[in-house]
């Protein structure tokens, strides 16, 4: 082989090698470029992208604004094309079975706005809604005492009482007014009754049979009349304030034990029948008098009531000393007892003032602001 041929072959070999190197570099560049292009054009996970392609929705979804909700639905293989527009307006929330829950709510005609409210505020109670027909849930969103566990009761009570607005319905049901008094109730412990001066006692909240306050003291008016120490001292101040205004009244029924209430209630039942007795006398265990924080008062000119003038004075002044008129006129449908202008309940000055200023019964105030 002559020298020229050797040079030619060497040059040819070099050219081939250079060509191979160039081709390899081009392939690498092209490959990397393709990868970068894929990453740049999709914010969704690989699993979500595959699901898009399988559903022939890659262009429609990938070219629109990224949605975490849609990504999760795609990954869970739960995306339904008919709800695609809704999904974009639904915020992703870390709840159990997010994808199936969203679809079930959409199947029940809940809007994206409603679903966002539900998943944000009712994370542990969504099944209540899933087991019901569509409810206008946003109508409840501004009601601070709304309890989703009472939802079916709200709806039933509203049907029966069309004249009540929703806020009233919610409060009345929470109190228990959709059920017969004494049929269902919460029972306090002795510790709760002793340690909480603001405790609510009514036909739906019961005291223990053996509860007796440990700080009862006698009233100056009669050594056989007792109230808890703080209430007794406040009552003396209330009495003195009345004297200064020419309003003279006396206590005639303060603390009563469970046994005393039982004897009294049974006497009324025997005389008037249980239905009638229940309108004016609490069953044993359900009386505020057992708390040692309630006292009945009478005007000096009457045997068991206040004069209209003294009643108005009590409404306007008793709260200043920590008492409220517990069963005011016109509120029997709420308190479940006939009006008792004479029945005072001690709450402390701060709370009594708030209840007075609210214009609500204590049952309503307790549910709205204390429960």
C-alpha positions in Angstrom: 0.0 0.0 0.0 1.5 3.3 -1.1 1.9 6.2 1.1 -0.9 8.3 -0.4 -3.4 5.5 0.1 -2.4 5.2 3.8 -2.9 9.0 4.3 -6.3 8.8 2.6 -7.5 5.9 4.7 -6.3 7.7 7.9 -8.1 10.8 6.9 -11.2 8.8 6.1 -11.1 7.0 9.5 -10.7 10.4 11.3 -13.7 11.7 9.4 -15.8 8.7 10.3 -14.8 9.0 14.0 -15.6 12.7 14.0 -18.9 12.0 12.3 -19.8 9.4 14.9 -18.9 11.7 17.7 -21.0 14.5 16.2 -24.0 12.2 15.8 -23.6 11.0 19.4 -23.5 14.6 20.6 -26.5 15.6 18.6 -28.5 12.6 19.9 -27.5 13.5 23.5 -28.4 17.2 23.0 -31.7 16.2 21.3 -32.5 13.8 24.1 -31.8 16.3 26.8 -33.7 18.9 25.0 -36.7 16.7 24.7 -36.6 16.0 28.4 -36.3 19.6 29.3 -39.2 20.4 26.9 -41.4 17.8 28.6 -40.6 19.2 32.1 -41.1 22.7 30.9 -44.6 22.1 29.4 -46.1 20.1 32.2 -46.4 20.9 35.9 -48.2 17.7 36.5 -46.7 14.4 37.9 -45.8 11.7 35.4 -48.8 9.6 36.8 -51.2 12.5 36.1 -49.7 13.1 32.6 -50.2 9.4 31.7 -53.8 9.6 33.0 -54.4 12.7 30.8 -53.1 10.9 27.7 -55.2 7.8 28.4 -58.3 10.0 28.6 -57.3 12.1 25.6 -57.3 15.2 27.7 -53.6 16.0 27.7 -53.8 19.1 25.6 -57.0 20.3 27.3 -55.7 20.0 30.8 -52.0 20.5 30.3 -52.4 23.8 28.5 -54.7 25.2 31.2 -53.8 26.5 34.6 -52.3 24.0 36.9 -54.7 22.5 39.5 -53.7 20.4 42.5 -57.2 19.1 42.7 -57.1 17.9 39.1 -53.7 16.3 39.7 -54.9 14.3 42.6 -58.0 13.2 40.8 -55.9 12.1 37.9 -53.5 10.2 40.1 -56.5 8.5 41.9 -58.1 7.8 38.5 -61.2 9.5 39.7 -61.3 12.5 37.3 -64.7 12.8 35.5 -64.5 15.0 32.3 -68.1 16.3 32.9 -66.9 18.0 36.1 -63.6 19.4 34.7 -64.7 23.1 34.9 -65.9 22.5 38.5 -62.6 21.0 39.5 -60.7 24.1 38.7 -62.7 26.0 41.3 -62.4 23.4 44.0 -59.5 23.9 46.5 -57.5 20.8 47.3 -57.9 19.8 51.0 -56.1 17.1 52.7 -59.1 15.0 53.8 -59.7 11.2 53.6 -60.9 10.0 50.2 -60.6 13.5 48.8 -61.3 12.5 45.2 -64.3 10.3 45.8 -65.8 12.8 48.2 -65.5 15.6 45.7 -67.3 13.6 43.1 -70.0 12.4 45.4 -70.7 16.0 46.4 -70.8 17.1 42.8 -73.2 14.2 42.0 -75.5 15.7 44.7 -75.4 19.1 42.8 -73.1 20.9 45.3 -71.4 23.8 43.7 -67.7 24.4 43.9 -68.3 27.2 46.4 -70.3 24.9 48.6 -67.7 22.1 48.4 -64.9 24.5 49.4 -66.9 25.5 52.5 -67.7 21.9 53.3 -64.2 20.5 53.0 -62.7 23.4 54.9 -65.2 23.5 57.8 -66.6 20.0 58.0 -63.7 17.7 57.5 -64.7 15.1 60.0 -68.5 15.2 59.3 -68.8 15.2 55.5 -70.5 11.8 55.6 -73.5 13.4 57.2 -74.0 15.4 53.9 -73.1 12.4 51.7 -76.0 10.5 53.3 -78.5 13.3 52.6 -80.0 15.0 49.6 -78.5 18.4 48.7 -78.7 21.0 51.4 -78.3 24.7 51.1 -75.3 24.5 53.4 -74.0 28.1 52.7 -77.2 29.4 54.4 -75.7 28.2 57.7 -72.2 29.6 57.2 -72.7 32.8 59.2 -74.4 31.0 62.2 -71.7 30.6 64.9 -73.8 28.0 66.8 -74.5 25.8 63.7 -73.8 22.2 64.5 -73.7 19.9 61.5 -74.7 17.0 63.8 -78.1 18.6 64.2 -78.6 19.3 60.5 -81.4 16.9 60.0 -83.2 18.3 63.1 -82.8 21.8 61.8 -84.4 20.9 58.5 -87.3 19.1 60.1 -87.9 21.8 62.7 -87.9 24.5 60.0 -90.5 22.6 58.0 -92.7 22.6 61.1 -92.0 26.2 61.9 -91.9 28.1 58.6 -92.3 31.5 60.4 -88.9 31.1 62.1 -85.8 32.3 60.4 -82.8 30.0 60.1 -80.9 31.6 63.0 -83.9 31.0 65.3 -84.3 27.5 64.1 -80.7 26.6 64.8 -80.8 28.1 68.3 -84.1 26.5 69.3 -83.0 23.1 68.1 -79.7 23.4 69.9 -81.6 24.3 73.1 -83.6 21.1 72.5 -87.0 22.7 71.7 -87.7 20.3 68.9 -87.9 17.5 71.5 -90.2 17.1 74.4 -88.7 18.4 77.6 -87.0 15.8 79.8 -87.0 13.2 76.9 -83.3 13.7 76.4 -80.9 15.6 78.6 -77.3 16.1 79.7 -76.5 15.3 83.3 -73.8 17.3 85.0 -71.3 15.9 87.6 -71.2 17.3 91.1 -67.9 19.0 90.3 -69.4 20.8 87.3 -72.3 22.0 89.4 -70.1 23.2 92.2 -67.4 24.8 90.2 -69.4 26.6 87.5 -71.6 29.5 88.7 -72.9 29.9 85.1 -74.1 26.4 84.6 -77.3 26.0 82.6 -80.2 24.1 84.2 -83.4 23.5 82.3 -85.5 20.6 81.0 -82.5 19.4 78.9 -79.7 19.8 81.6 -79.9 17.9 84.8 -78.1 18.1 88.2 -77.1 14.9 90.1 -79.7 13.7 92.6 -77.2 14.0 95.4 -75.8 17.4 94.5 -75.8 20.0 97.3 -73.6 23.1 97.2 -70.9 23.2 99.8 -70.9 26.9 100.5 -74.5 27.7 101.4 -75.1 30.5 103.9 -78.2 31.9 105.5 -79.8 35.1 104.2 -80.2 37.9 106.7 -83.9 38.0 106.1 -84.5 34.5 107.4 -82.0 32.1 108.8 -83.8 29.2 107.2 -83.3 30.6 103.7 -80.0 29.7 102.0 -78.0 30.6 98.9 -74.5 30.0 97.9 -72.2 32.5 99.5 -71.5 34.7 96.5 -75.1 34.7 95.5 -76.3 35.5 99.0 -73.9 38.4 99.4 -75.1 39.8 96.0 -78.7 39.3 97.0 -78.2 41.5 100.1 -76.8 44.3 97.8 -79.8 43.9 95.5 -82.2 44.2 98.4 -80.5 47.3 99.7 -80.5 48.9 96.2 -84.3 48.2 96.0 -84.8 49.9 99.4 -83.1 53.0 98.2 -85.5 53.2 95.2 -88.5 52.5 97.4 -88.8 48.9 96.0 -89.4 46.5 98.9 -89.3 42.8 98.2 -88.6 39.7 100.2 -87.2 36.2 99.3 -89.7 33.4 99.7 -88.0 30.4 98.0 -84.2 30.2 97.7 -82.2 27.0 97.8 -84.1 23.8 97.6 -82.6 20.3 97.8 -83.4 17.5 95.4 -85.7 15.9 98.0 -87.5 19.1 98.7 -88.1 19.7 94.9 -89.3 16.1 94.6 -91.9 16.6 97.3 -93.0 19.9 95.9 -93.3 18.7 92.3 -95.2 15.5 93.3 -97.7 17.7 95.2 -98.3 19.8 92.2 -98.7 16.7 90.0 -101.3 15.3 92.4 -103.2 18.6 92.5 -103.1 19.6 88.8 -101.8 16.7 86.8 -98.3 16.2 85.3 -98.9 18.2 82.1 -100.0 21.3 84.0 -97.3 20.9 86.7 -94.6 20.7 84.1 -95.5 24.2 82.9 -94.7 25.9 86.2 -92.6 23.4 88.3 -89.3 21.7 87.5 -88.9 18.0 88.0 -86.4 17.1 90.7 -82.9 17.4 89.4 -83.9 20.0 86.8 -84.5 22.9 89.2 -82.2 25.9 89.4 -83.1 26.2 93.1 -81.0 23.1 93.7 -78.0 25.1 92.5 -78.3 27.5 95.4 -78.1 30.3 92.8 -81.8 31.0 92.3 -84.3 32.8 94.6 -87.9 33.6 94.2 -88.9 37.1 95.5 -92.2 38.8 96.2 -93.2 42.4 96.6 -94.0 43.5 100.2 -97.6 43.9 99.2 -98.0 40.4 97.6 -97.7 36.9 98.8 -95.8 35.2 95.9 -95.2 37.7 93.0 -93.9 41.0 92.1 -96.0 44.0 91.2 -95.7 45.2 87.6 -93.7 48.2 88.8 -91.3 46.0 90.9 -91.0 43.6 88.0 -89.8 46.4 85.7 -87.4 47.6 88.3 -86.0 44.1 88.6 -85.5 43.9 84.8 -83.7 47.2 84.8 -81.6 46.7 87.9 -81.1 43.1 89.0 -78.2 42.5 86.5 -76.2 45.2 88.2 -75.9 42.9 91.1 -75.4 39.7 89.1 -79.0 38.5 88.8 -81.3 38.0 85.8 -85.0 37.4 85.6 -84.8 33.8 84.5 -88.3 33.3 83.1 -89.4 36.7 81.7 -92.8 37.4 80.3 -93.4 36.3 76.7 -90.7 33.7 76.6 -92.5 30.5 77.7 -92.0 29.0 74.2 -88.2 29.1 74.9 -87.8 28.5 78.6 -90.6 25.9 78.6 -91.9 27.4 81.8 -94.7 29.9 82.4 -93.5 33.4 83.0 -92.1 33.9 86.5 -91.3 37.5 87.1 -90.3 36.6 90.6 -87.6 34.0 89.8 -84.1 35.4 89.9 -80.9 33.5 88.9 -77.4 34.6 89.9 -74.7 34.6 87.2 -72.3 37.2 88.4 -72.3 40.9 87.4 -70.3 40.5 84.2 -72.4 37.7 82.7 -75.7 39.0 84.0 -75.0 42.3 82.3 -74.2 40.6 79.0 -77.4 38.5 79.1 -79.4 41.6 80.0 -77.9 43.7 77.2 -78.5 40.9 74.7 -82.3 40.8 75.3 -82.1 37.0 75.2 -83.2 34.4 77.6 -80.4 32.6 79.3 -81.2 29.4 77.3 -80.6 31.3 74.0 -77.6 33.3 75.3 -75.9 30.1 76.6 -76.2 28.3 73.2 -75.1 31.3 71.2 -72.1 32.5 73.3 -71.2 29.9 76.0 -71.8 26.3 74.9 
